[in-house]
Amino acid sequence: MVRLSALLIFILVLAGCGSGDGTAQGTTKVVEGVPASSTQSALALPDFNLERIGGGHVRLSSLRGKIVVLDFWDTWCPPCRQAMPHLQQLSNEFPDDVVVVGVAMGRNGKPAVETFVKQYGLTFPVVLMDEKFDAVRAFAPYGGVNSLPTTFIIDTEGVVKQQIVGFNPRETDVYETAVRQLIGA
């Protein structure tokens, strides 16, 4: 039963990757039930401990105190590939306040993700999805991960503030606007 539900989640994620042409823009919404002015969430922030490309692990709970831009993506997804330079730039622009974490679904395996990280020169943490897709299921109360890319903006207290679905070009400043609001800049 666990394998069937994991397979179903994976199929839903695969089916949702943009329009296929790499030009789809995402939509931004404030997560229902978590107003932008909230400092507390009725739901406990999901935690995960996922294998990091390049060695080690990343535990989401260890990032408290920083704004987290958590991006679910994969190497085969054109809008995901387009978003990576923007996410790298965001990581570079706010190194003291923000941690960008890329959660690779890993459909083409760990070697493909490792190659992608090197090819794109990504320096922010990139982790591999767990076999049971627990990290995906954990975000269901926050709008879920129904297509790629899906990005969650999490404040310093561990409260999910926004869910961003799809590719958002740098010109729209969707990620940066959310981050600046949280750091008060």
Secondary structure, 3 states (H helix, E strand, C coil): CHHHHHHHHHHHHHHCCCCCCCCCECEEEECCCCCCCCCCCCCCCCCCEEEECCCCEEEHHHHCCCEEEEEEECCCCHHHHHHHHHHHHHHHHCCCCEEEEEEECCCCCHHHHHHHHHHHCCCCCEEECCCCCHHHHHCHHHCCCCCCCEEEEECCCCCEEEEEECECCHHHCHHHHHHHHHHCC
